[in-house]
């Protein structure tokens, strides 16, 4: 397996650089051009690529402009063995400021590639595609199917990515491995609720504020209750290693008309992170009750709560242990570390959609020990080439073991 990966190494690096050089920022979420570029690169490698465009109404409903998901399907032997999906997302957060290099330049320096999305998760387009190519070069005794699921809405929640592929019966894998980092195996992660709160009052001249209904004054008591809830949540701990406590952040506030006008409307956007032990709908109902109870009775403002997004946590399902054992059989030796642990992370990803469908799911791929180390979602995001090389070999050996079992 190592010899096959070594023979393809220069091609793998060039493949990843080509993906980084095609922007796929989300927002705005116009990702179809990147999907077409990726499909053509894969076809040039000899893969048959099925393009699955998501209908425009569903795309717009999720705040994006275009989504085309890709599936590559490779069968080994009689094809009666397990179907293993490898999922990575090609949409990325916008680059922002502070870069010392072109975020779309895929510059290579000091043994790393720099660029937006190189670690999260265009790297695993390369990891998975070239692990599959190595497997195809040595197919003896293998039985089953490997699918590449290359999707384009992870940054918007995965609802028209993996979830859409599963709901449309375009795939039904027995196992799923989703984009991750090399030095740990993620078996659980947080969920996330995004809630919008609109406080409506009535505008009035600032010279006579008593003639209006001050939406901002009403919002301040709601904010106070939310920050009290934030502190309470510090004690709501998860038993899952790698995940601490539930979190609450008021990330966006907007409202008012002018300095000399009583504000008639204030909008708050809340990010509530769920630990795996929590249920999203129950958390949402409890949070809405808290907000409505906090609205001041002496100010006749209207309060409306609206869900923007609900992503349930990733929770392990039966069969995950087999994936973990297959990774752990190879990863420590190749990475030169004592162990590669199964753990949780305080993020949320689109991998949860596989788990929600009853499919054993882990996150594992190319990358360092943490998002901070890679500057993922930050300036100068980068990936060490040694980690890409190691992850490709580990995933290839893992697939071989699973297809031989």
C-alpha positions as CSV (number, residue, x, y, z in Angstrom):
1,X,0.0,0.0,0.0
2,X,2.8,2.4,0.8
3,X,4.4,1.9,-2.6
4,X,1.2,2.7,-4.4
5,X,0.8,5.9,-2.4
6,X,4.4,6.9,-2.9
7,X,4.0,6.4,-6.6
8,X,1.0,8.8,-6.7
9,X,2.3,11.3,-4.2
10,X,3.2,14.2,-6.5
11,X,-0.1,13.8,-8.3
12,X,-2.0,13.9,-4.9
13,X,-0.3,17.2,-3.9
14,X,-1.1,18.7,-7.3
15,X,-4.7,17.6,-7.0
16,X,-5.1,19.3,-3.6
17,X,-3.5,22.5,-4.8
18,X,-5.8,22.6,-7.8
19,X,-8.9,22.3,-5.5
20,X,-7.6,25.1,-3.2
21,X,-7.1,27.4,-6.2
22,X,-10.9,27.3,-7.0
23,X,-12.8,29.5,-4.6
24,X,-15.9,27.9,-2.9
25,X,-16.7,30.3,-0.2
26,X,-19.9,29.7,1.8
27,X,-21.4,32.3,2.1
28,X,-22.3,33.2,-0.6
29,X,-22.5,29.5,-1.4
30,X,-22.2,29.4,-5.1
31,X,-20.3,26.1,-5.1
32,X,-21.3,24.4,-8.3
33,X,-18.2,25.6,-10.2
34,X,-15.9,24.0,-7.6
35,X,-17.9,20.7,-7.9
36,X,-17.4,20.7,-11.6
37,X,-13.7,21.4,-11.3
38,X,-13.4,18.6,-8.8
39,X,-15.4,16.2,-11.0
40,X,-13.1,16.9,-14.0
41,X,-10.0,16.3,-11.9
42,X,-11.4,13.0,-10.7
43,X,-12.5,11.9,-14.2
44,X,-9.0,12.7,-15.4
45,X,-7.8,10.2,-12.8
46,X,-10.1,7.5,-14.2
47,X,-13.0,7.7,-11.8
48,X,-16.6,7.7,-12.9
49,X,-18.2,10.7,-11.2
50,X,-22.0,11.0,-10.7
51,X,-23.1,14.7,-10.4
52,X,-26.2,15.3,-8.3
53,X,-27.4,18.9,-8.5
54,X,-29.7,20.0,-5.7
55,X,-32.9,21.8,-6.9
56,X,-32.7,25.5,-6.5
57,X,-35.6,25.9,-4.0
58,X,-33.8,23.6,-1.5
59,X,-30.5,25.4,-2.1
60,X,-32.0,28.8,-1.5
61,X,-33.9,27.6,1.6
62,X,-30.5,26.8,3.1
63,X,-29.0,30.2,2.2
64,X,-26.9,29.1,-0.7
65,X,-26.8,29.8,-4.5
66,X,-25.8,26.5,-6.1
67,X,-24.9,23.0,-4.9
68,X,-23.8,20.0,-6.9
69,X,-22.9,16.9,-4.8
70,X,-20.6,14.3,-6.3
71,X,-20.5,10.5,-5.8
72,X,-17.8,8.2,-6.9
73,X,-18.5,4.5,-6.5
74,X,-15.9,1.7,-6.7
75,X,-16.9,-1.9,-6.3
76,X,-14.4,-4.7,-5.3
77,X,-14.8,-8.4,-5.8
78,X,-18.4,-9.5,-5.9
79,X,-19.6,-6.3,-4.3
80,X,-21.4,-8.2,-1.5
81,X,-19.3,-6.8,1.3
82,X,-19.8,-3.6,3.2
83,X,-20.5,-0.2,1.5
84,X,-18.1,2.4,3.0
85,X,-18.8,6.1,2.4
86,X,-15.9,8.6,2.6
87,X,-17.4,12.1,3.0
88,X,-15.6,15.5,2.7
89,X,-17.0,18.9,2.0
90,X,-15.7,21.4,-0.6
91,X,-17.5,24.5,0.7
92,X,-15.3,26.8,2.9
93,X,-15.7,29.9,5.1
94,X,-14.6,33.1,3.4
95,X,-10.9,33.9,3.9
96,X,-11.2,37.1,5.9
97,X,-8.2,39.3,6.7
98,X,-4.7,38.7,8.0
99,X,-3.3,36.3,5.5
100,X,0.4,36.4,4.7
101,X,-0.2,34.5,1.4
102,X,-2.9,34.4,-1.3
103,X,-5.7,32.3,0.3
104,X,-6.4,30.7,-3.1
105,X,-2.8,30.4,-4.0
106,X,-2.0,27.0,-2.5
107,X,1.5,28.1,-1.7
108,X,3.8,25.4,-0.5
109,X,6.4,26.4,2.1
110,X,8.2,24.7,4.9
111,X,6.5,21.4,4.2
112,X,3.0,22.7,4.3
113,X,0.3,24.0,1.8
114,X,-1.4,27.3,2.7
115,X,-4.9,28.2,1.5
116,X,-8.5,28.5,2.5
117,X,-10.0,25.0,2.9
118,X,-6.7,23.2,2.6
119,X,-7.3,21.6,6.1
120,X,-11.1,21.9,6.3
121,X,-11.8,19.9,4.2
122,X,-10.4,19.9,0.7
123,X,-7.5,17.9,2.0
124,X,-9.8,15.0,2.5
125,X,-10.9,15.1,-1.1
126,X,-7.3,14.2,-1.7
127,X,-7.0,11.8,1.2
128,X,-10.0,9.7,0.2
129,X,-9.5,9.8,-3.5
130,X,-5.9,8.7,-3.4
131,X,-6.5,6.1,-0.7
132,X,-9.1,4.6,-3.0
133,X,-6.7,4.7,-5.9
134,X,-4.1,2.8,-3.8
135,X,-6.7,0.3,-3.0
136,X,-7.6,-0.2,-6.6
137,X,-4.0,-0.9,-7.4
138,X,-4.0,-3.9,-5.0
139,X,-7.6,-5.3,-5.1
140,X,-6.9,-8.9,-4.2
141,X,-9.3,-10.5,-1.6
142,X,-11.4,-7.3,-1.3
143,X,-15.2,-7.5,-1.4
144,X,-17.5,-4.5,-1.1
145,X,-17.8,-1.0,-2.2
146,X,-16.2,2.4,-1.4
147,X,-18.1,5.6,-2.2
148,X,-16.7,9.1,-2.2
149,X,-19.3,11.6,-1.1
150,X,-18.0,15.0,-2.0
151,X,-20.6,17.5,-0.8
152,X,-20.9,21.3,-0.6
153,X,-22.9,22.7,2.3
154,X,-21.2,21.7,5.5
155,X,-20.8,25.3,6.5
156,X,-24.5,25.7,6.1
157,X,-25.4,22.6,8.1
158,X,-25.2,19.7,5.6
159,X,-28.9,19.6,4.9
160,X,-28.5,19.7,1.1
161,X,-25.2,17.7,1.3
162,X,-25.1,14.3,3.1
163,X,-28.7,14.6,4.4
164,X,-30.0,15.2,0.9
165,X,-28.0,12.3,-0.6
166,X,-29.5,10.0,2.0
167,X,-33.1,11.3,1.8
168,X,-33.0,11.0,-2.0
169,X,-31.9,7.3,-1.7
170,X,-28.8,8.1,-3.8
171,X,-26.7,6.1,-1.3
172,X,-27.1,3.8,1.7
173,X,-23.7,3.0,3.1
174,X,-23.0,0.5,5.9
175,X,-20.3,2.7,7.4
176,X,-19.2,6.4,7.0
177,X,-15.9,8.1,7.5
178,X,-16.1,11.9,7.3
179,X,-13.4,14.5,7.1
180,X,-11.3,14.9,10.2
181,X,-7.8,15.2,11.6
182,X,-5.1,12.5,11.9
183,X,-4.1,12.4,15.5
184,X,-7.6,11.5,17.0
185,X,-10.7,9.7,15.9
186,X,-13.9,11.7,16.5
187,X,-16.8,9.6,17.6
188,X,-19.0,12.3,18.9
189,X,-19.5,16.1,18.6
190,X,-21.7,18.9,19.8
191,X,-24.8,20.0,18.1
192,X,-25.9,23.6,17.5
193,X,-29.1,25.6,17.6
194,X,-29.2,29.0,15.9
195,X,-32.2,31.1,17.1
196,X,-33.3,34.5,16.0
197,X,-35.2,36.7,18.5
198,X,-37.1,39.8,17.2
199,X,-38.3,42.4,19.7
200,X,-40.8,44.8,18.2
201,X,-41.7,48.1,19.7
202,X,-42.9,51.4,18.3
203,X,-40.7,54.3,17.1
204,X,-41.0,57.8,18.6
205,X,-39.1,61.0,18.7
206,X,-36.2,60.9,21.2
207,X,-37.5,64.1,22.7
208,X,-40.6,62.2,23.9
209,X,-39.5,58.6,24.3
210,X,-42.6,57.8,26.5
211,X,-44.8,58.0,23.4
212,X,-43.1,55.0,21.8
213,X,-42.3,51.4,22.9
214,X,-38.5,51.0,23.2
215,X,-37.6,47.7,21.7
216,X,-34.0,48.0,22.9
217,X,-35.0,48.5,26.5
218,X,-37.2,45.4,26.3
219,X,-34.3,43.5,24.7
220,X,-31.9,44.3,27.6
221,X,-33.8,42.2,30.1
222,X,-33.8,39.3,27.6
223,X,-30.1,39.7,27.1
224,X,-29.6,39.7,30.9
225,X,-31.5,36.4,31.1
226,X,-29.5,34.9,28.3
227,X,-26.1,35.8,29.9
228,X,-27.3,34.3,33.2
229,X,-28.2,31.2,31.3
230,X,-24.7,31.2,29.7
231,X,-23.1,31.0,33.1
232,X,-25.5,28.3,34.3
233,X,-24.6,26.2,31.3
234,X,-20.9,26.1,32.4
235,X,-22.0,23.5,34.9
236,X,-23.8,21.3,32.3
237,X,-21.0,18.9,31.5
238,X,-20.8,16.1,29.0
239,X,-19.5,12.7,29.9
240,X,-18.0,12.4,26.5
241,X,-14.2,12.9,26.5
242,X,-13.1,16.0,24.5
243,X,-16.4,17.8,25.0
244,X,-16.8,20.2,28.0
245,X,-20.1,21.9,28.6
246,X,-23.0,23.4,26.8
247,X,-22.5,26.9,25.4
248,X,-24.5,30.0,24.6
249,X,-23.4,33.1,22.6
250,X,-25.3,36.1,21.4
251,X,-23.4,36.6,18.3
252,X,-25.3,39.3,16.4
253,X,-27.4,42.3,17.5
254,X,-29.0,44.7,15.1
255,X,-31.7,47.4,15.4
256,X,-32.7,51.0,15.7
257,X,-33.4,53.7,13.1
258,X,-31.3,56.7,14.1
259,X,-29.7,58.3,17.2
260,X,-32.7,60.5,17.8
261,X,-35.4,57.9,17.4
262,X,-36.7,55.3,19.9
263,X,-35.8,51.9,18.4
264,X,-38.8,50.1,17.1
265,X,-37.1,46.8,16.4
266,X,-34.1,44.8,17.8
267,X,-32.9,41.5,16.5
268,X,-30.7,39.0,18.4
269,X,-29.0,35.9,16.9
270,X,-28.2,33.2,19.4
271,X,-25.8,30.3,19.0
272,X,-26.5,27.5,21.5
273,X,-24.1,24.6,21.5
274,X,-25.6,21.2,22.5
275,X,-23.6,18.5,24.2
276,X,-24.3,14.9,23.0
277,X,-26.5,14.2,26.0
278,X,-29.0,17.0,25.0
279,X,-31.9,16.9,22.6
280,X,-32.0,19.8,20.2
281,X,-35.8,20.3,20.2
282,X,-36.0,20.1,23.9
283,X,-33.2,22.7,24.3
284,X,-35.0,25.0,21.8
285,X,-38.3,24.8,23.6
286,X,-36.6,25.5,27.0
287,X,-34.7,28.5,25.5
288,X,-37.8,30.0,24.0
289,X,-39.6,29.7,27.3
290,X,-36.7,31.5,29.0
291,X,-36.8,34.3,26.5
292,X,-40.5,34.8,26.7
293,X,-40.5,34.8,30.5
294,X,-37.7,37.4,30.5
295,X,-39.6,39.9,28.4
296,X,-40.5,42.8,30.6
297,X,-44.2,43.0,31.5
298,X,-44.1,46.8,31.9
299,X,-43.0,47.3,28.3
300,X,-45.6,46.1,25.7
301,X,-43.1,45.0,23.1
302,X,-43.7,41.9,21.0
303,X,-41.2,39.1,21.1
304,X,-40.9,36.5,18.4
305,X,-38.5,33.5,18.3
306,X,-37.6,31.8,15.0
307,X,-35.3,28.8,14.4
308,X,-32.5,29.5,11.9
309,X,-30.9,26.1,12.2
310,X,-30.9,23.0,14.4
311,X,-28.0,20.5,14.1
312,X,-28.3,17.6,16.5
313,X,-25.1,16.3,18.0
314,X,-23.1,13.4,16.6
315,X,-23.7,10.4,18.9
316,X,-22.0,7.0,18.5
317,X,-24.2,4.2,17.1
318,X,-23.6,0.5,17.1
319,X,-20.8,-0.5,14.8
320,X,-18.6,2.6,15.5
321,X,-16.1,0.5,17.5
322,X,-15.3,-1.5,14.3
323,X,-14.3,1.7,12.5
324,X,-12.3,2.9,15.5
325,X,-10.4,-0.4,15.8
326,X,-9.5,-0.4,12.1
327,X,-8.0,3.1,12.3
328,X,-6.2,2.4,15.5
329,X,-4.6,-0.7,14.1
330,X,-2.5,1.4,11.7
331,X,-2.5,5.1,12.8
332,X,-0.1,5.1,15.7
333,X,2.7,3.3,13.8
334,X,2.4,5.5,10.7
335,X,2.2,8.7,12.7
336,X,4.9,7.7,15.2
337,X,2.7,8.3,18.3
338,X,1.9,6.1,21.2
339,X,-1.9,6.1,20.5
340,X,-4.6,7.7,18.5
341,X,-7.6,8.0,20.8
342,X,-11.3,8.0,20.1
343,X,-12.8,11.2,21.5
344,X,-15.3,14.0,21.0
345,X,-14.9,17.5,19.7
346,X,-16.9,20.7,20.7
347,X,-17.8,21.4,17.1
348,X,-20.6,20.3,14.8
349,X,-20.3,18.8,11.3
350,X,-22.4,17.2,8.6
351,X,-21.2,13.8,9.7
352,X,-24.1,13.7,12.1
353,X,-26.5,13.1,9.2
354,X,-25.0,9.6,8.7
355,X,-25.3,8.8,12.4
356,X,-28.9,10.1,12.5
357,X,-29.7,7.6,9.7
358,X,-28.3,4.8,11.8
359,X,-25.0,4.5,10.0
360,X,-21.9,4.0,12.1
361,X,-19.8,7.2,11.6
362,X,-16.5,8.6,12.7
363,X,-14.4,11.6,11.6
364,X,-10.9,10.8,10.4
365,X,-8.7,12.4,7.8
366,X,-5.7,14.6,7.1
367,X,-4.7,17.3,9.6
368,X,-2.9,18.2,12.8
369,X,-3.9,17.7,16.4
370,X,-6.4,20.6,16.5
371,X,-8.2,23.2,14.5
372,X,-6.1,25.9,16.1
373,X,-2.9,24.2,15.0
374,X,-4.1,24.3,11.4
375,X,-5.6,27.8,11.6
376,X,-8.8,26.3,10.2
377,X,-11.4,29.0,9.7
378,X,-8.6,31.6,10.3
379,X,-5.9,33.4,8.4
380,X,-3.0,31.3,7.0
381,X,-4.9,28.0,7.1
382,X,-2.5,25.3,6.3
383,X,-1.9,21.6,6.1
384,X,1.4,19.7,6.7
385,X,2.1,17.5,3.8
386,X,3.4,14.8,6.1
387,X,-0.1,14.6,7.7
388,X,-1.7,14.3,4.3
389,X,0.6,11.5,3.4
390,X,0.1,9.7,6.6
391,X,-3.7,10.0,6.5
392,X,-3.9,8.7,3.0
393,X,-2.0,5.5,4.0
394,X,-4.0,5.0,7.2
395,X,-7.4,5.4,5.4
396,X,-6.2,3.0,2.6
397,X,-5.2,0.4,5.1
398,X,-8.4,0.8,7.1
399,X,-10.5,0.3,3.9
400,X,-8.5,-2.8,3.1
401,X,-9.1,-4.3,6.5
402,X,-12.8,-3.5,6.4
403,X,-13.3,-4.9,2.9
404,X,-11.4,-8.1,3.8
405,X,-13.3,-8.9,6.9
